Amino acid sequence: MVLTFWLCLAFIAYAYFGYALWLSLYVRLFPRPFPTRPSTPTVSIIIAARNEQTNLAAKILNLRSFNYPLEQIQVVIASDGSTDSTPDLLRQNQPFILPVLLDQSQGKASALNAAVAASSGSILVFLDARQSVDSNAVAELVSCFADPIIGAVSGELLLADATGNVASTALGIYWKIEKIVRKLESASGSVVGVTGAIYAIRRELYTPIPPGTILDDLFVPMHVARTGHRVVFHPAAIARDQLFSEKGKEFSRKVRTLTGNYQLLRLAPWLLTPANPLLFRFVSHKLLRLLVPALLILMLVASALAGGIFYQAVFLLQVAFYLLAAFGTLRPSLTRFKPIAIANTFVMLNTAAALAFYNFVIGRKRVWIQ
């Protein structure tokens, strides 16, 4: 039991902190900066939309504000069987928008494939319908392709609270830690995955996404990396979004993302073989976090059975931590206290990982959770 406890603790600590520490050391020893240079190749902005009538008007205004030569930009928006006024809005905004209207909903992956097939730009920039994108974002993404080894570029997603300020909640802090890891991965080679709300790739490196794929922002860049090109993170290209205020909405989004990680292993089993040039990073960044819920349970049981004052104290500390998380769930107002907010968010994220595993086992897919 003692060995089990320490092994679980070691893996959990590595998943959340050890990998980032290793990356920071690796960056110091083997930095891999990449040049940026202004250029204006043809760009196709790719958006998949389903029943987005409430967001489209603002999104179109946002697209028109981009600081990039209009004659070099093509906007392709695929309506995935929308049943609201989304198709009409797209038609009304021709020729600025090239609409791709799918009669029946086939899922986001199929909508993206259809939009790419209709596009012509040498650089594909993928955006979502909901988020606002800074006017210089496309130019910033494109500037990274000055280096021919760069195959894909991820922008940065800034999450704001209801007041419009950058989120300082426990979930916002978690996202900040995630971005630190991405910056370190980029500075030392390639990131594992990109920000789905804003990323770009070279057209010739696009791999059609299998229908039903949940995480295009992981499937597409991992295939880019497989060709020997780098996938980098460029924080000057910014998309802005709000944390969901509705109870359970952030939890649902996290379940969707983690379910997509499991799904990807079935769709692309080569990711767990030496054919994946980012195998170590993929396991460290993505897979270990999927195992944390099981490791937490094992650690709790091991500390309860190990005996001795030290392990009894550790067991009680874990129980107290989970009680704080429960208080935060039962009384959301208590999450204004940082310890309760941190415990609640940590448990929420790992509960989402456990539910994602269950979804994967039973084959449940909810592609269009936003």
N, C-alpha and C positions, 0 to 999 in steps of 0.2 A: 504493500500500500504506500509505503514511503517513496519508493522509486516511482510508482505511478503518479503520485502527487507532484513530484519535482519535474517529471517529464511533461506532464500536462501544463504546469506553470511555465516551463521553458518554452514550449511551443506557442502558448498564448502570448507570452511576452515578446517572442520573436515576431509573431504575426502583426502585433500592433506597434512595437517599438524597435525590435532588433533589426528588422529588415531596413527600416529607415536609417538606423545608425550605420549599418553595413554600407548602404548606398552613400551616405555622407563621407565615409572613409574612402570608398572607391572613387568618388568624384575628385577628392583631393589628390589621389594617386594617378588616376587615368581620366582626366577631364576630356570631354569631346564637345567643345563649342561648335556652333554652326553659324555661318555668316548669313546676314539678311541684306537684301538689296532691292530697292523699289523696282517694280516691273509691272507691266499691264498685259499679261497674256489673256486670251479669251477665257472667261469664267462662266460656268453654268451653276446657278444656285438651285439646289435640289431640295424640295420640301414635300413631305407626304402629309396629307391632311384628311381628317375624317370628322365631319360635323363640326367644323371650326368657324362657323359663321360669327361667333362672338369675338373671335380673335383676329379674323382675316383683315378687317378694315385697318386696324392698327398695324398689323404686320406689313401690309402693302405700303403704308406710309413710311414705315421703318425701312423697307427695301428701297424705296425711292430716295431716301436720304443718304445712301452710301456714297462715300467719297472715292469713287472709282469711275473710270470713263464709261458712260452709258452704252456706247457702241460696242464695248468689250464684255458687257454683262448680258447674260440670258437667264431669265427666271423661269424655272419649270416647276409647277406645282401639280402634284397628282392627287386628285380627289378619290379616296378609296371607298367608293360606294356610298358617298354622303347622302343622307336623307333630309338634310336641311337646305339652306340656300347657298351652301358652299360652291356648288357648280355654277350657279348664276353669278356669284361674285367674281369667280375666276373668268368667266366669259366677258363680263363687263369691263374687266381690266386688261383685255387684249388691246394692242399687241405687246404691252409691257410684260404681261405674263403669258407663257405658253401653257395652256391648261391640258392636263392629261386626265380625262374623265373615265373612271372605271365604273361600269354599271353596277357591279356587285362588290361588296367588301371582300378583299382577299388578304388583308393584313398589311401592316406597315412595310414589311420586307418586299412584298410584291409591288406595292405602290412605289417604293424607291427604285426598284428595278425598272419599272415602266417609265418613271421620270428620267432615269439615266439613259435609257434607250432612246428617248425623244430629244435628248440634249446634244450639244455639239461642242461645248467648251473644252479646252485642253486641261483645265483645272476644274474639278468638281467640288463645290462647297456645299456641305450638308448643314441645313438649319432646321429647327422645329418651328411650328406655327405660333407657339405661345410666347416665346421669349423675345425681348427686345435686344437688338444687336447694335453695338456702337458703330458709328458711321465709318470709322477707319478700319473696322474689323477685317473686311475682305482684303484690303490692301496689306494689312499686317500678315494675314495668313499666306498670301501669295508671295510676299517678300522672302519667306523661308525657303522657297523652292529654287533660290539662287544656287544652292548646293545640289548637284544632281543626285547625291546619295539620299536626299530627303524625299521620301515617298508619300508621307502623310503628316499633317500638322493638326494638332488639337489646340483649340482656343480655350479660354477660361470662362467658367460659369460663376458669376457672383450671385450669391443668394442673399436676398434682403428680407427684413421682417415687414410687418404691416405698415410701419412708419416710413419705409423706404431706406432705412439704414442697413448696412451690411450686417447680416445676422450674427448675433453674439450668443445665441442659445447653444445648448450642448450639441445639438445636431449641426449647427453652423460651425462649431469648433471641430467636430468630426470631419466636416467637409474641408476645413482648412488643413487639417492633418493629411487628408487624402491628397490635397493639391501639393503639399510639401513633398510627398512621396513621388508624385508625378514629375515635379520639377527636378528632383534628384535623378530619377530614371532618365529623363530627357538629357540632363547635363552629362550623363555617363554613357549614353547610348540611345535606347529607345524606351518609350513608355508602353505599358501594357494596357491597351485600350485608350480611347479618346473621349472627350466630352461630347455626348450625343447631340447637344444643342448647337454645337459649332465646331466643325472640323472640315478639313479639305484633303483631297488626295489627287495624285496625277491620274488622268483619265485612263491611261493604259494599264494602270495597276488595279482597277476596280474589278472585283470578283462578284458576279451575281449572287445575291443573298438567297439562300434556300427559303421557300415559302414557310411562313410561321416562325421564322427566327425572331427572337425577342430582342437580342442585343446586336443591332447592326454596328454599334459603336465599339464593339469588341471583335465581331467577326471580320469586318472590313479591314481594320488596321493590322490584325494578326496575320491576315493573308498578305498584306503589304510587307510586313516584316519578313515573311517567309521568302520573299523574292530577293532579300538581301538589302533592301532599302531601310532607312531609319524612319521611325515614327517619333516626332518630337512634340513638345509642349511649348506653346508660345503665349504667355500670359497677357501680351499686349492686344490680342484679339479677344474681345470681351462680349459675352452675352449675359443678359441680366434676367433674373427670375425671382419669384417670391417663394418662401417656404409656405407650404400649404397650411392654412389655419384650420381647415376642417379636421375634426378628430378622425384619426385613422388613415388620412389620405397619404401622408408621408410614409406610414407603415406599409400601405398597399404598394406604393412606388418602390420601396426597398425590397419587398417580397418579389415583385416583378423582376427587378434587376438581378437578384440572387438566383431566382429560378432560371433566368437567362444564362447565368454562369454554368449551371448544371446542364442545361440544354446544349450549350456549346460543346461540351465534352462528347456528346452523342453525335452532333453534326460534324465535328472536326476532331476525330480521335487522334490525329497527328499532333495535336497540341501537347500531348503527353509523351511524345517520342522525341528523339534527337533531331527530327526534322523541324522542330520548333526552335529557332535560334534564340528565343526568349524563354526557354523552358524554365530555367531557374527563377526568373522574374515572375513568370506566370504562376508558378507554384507558390512562391513567396507572397505575392501580392493578392492573388485571387483565391487559390485553392485552400490555403491554410485557414483563411478567415471563414470558409465554409465549414471547417471542422471544429471551430471554436465552441459552438454549442455543446457538442459531445464532450469536448475536453473540459468544459466548465462543469458538466455533470459528474464526469469521472473525478475531477479534482475535489469536488464537494464530498463525494462518497469516500474517496481515499483519505481525506483529512478527518472524516468522521470515524473511520475504522483504524487509522494509524496508531492511535493511542498517544499518550504523553501530553503534557501541558501545552507545548508549542502548537501541536496540530489541533488540539481542542480549541485553542484561542483562534487559530486561523479558520477553523470551521465556523465558529461563532461570528467572526468578522464577515465571512461570506454570507451567512444567514442574515446578518444585519444589513448588508449591502442589498440583498434581494428584497428585504422588507422595505427599505427606502424606495426601491424601484416600484414596489407594489403600492406604496403610499402615493407616489407620483402618478400612477395610473388611476387609482381610485379617486384621488383629489388633485386634478391637474393644476389647481392654483398653487399647490405646494412646490411645483417645479420652478417657482421663482427663487427657491433656495438652491444654490449651485450643487451641493452634494446630492440632493434628491434628483435634480435635473440630469446630472451625469449618470447616476445609477439607472434612472429610468430610460435614458437614451441607449445606454450600453445594453440593457436587457432587451429593449425593443429591437435593436439591430440584430441581436443574436436569436431572438424569437422569430424574426423575419427569416433568418438563415435556416432555422429548423423547419419553418413552414414552406420555404422554398424547396427544401429537400423532399418534403411530403408532396408538394405539387408536381415535382419532377417524377417521382415514383408512380403517381397515379395518372400522369400524363395531362394534367390540367394546364392549359395555356390561356393567358389573358393578354393578348398582344397589344391592345390599344389602351392599357392603363396609362394615364398621363399624370 
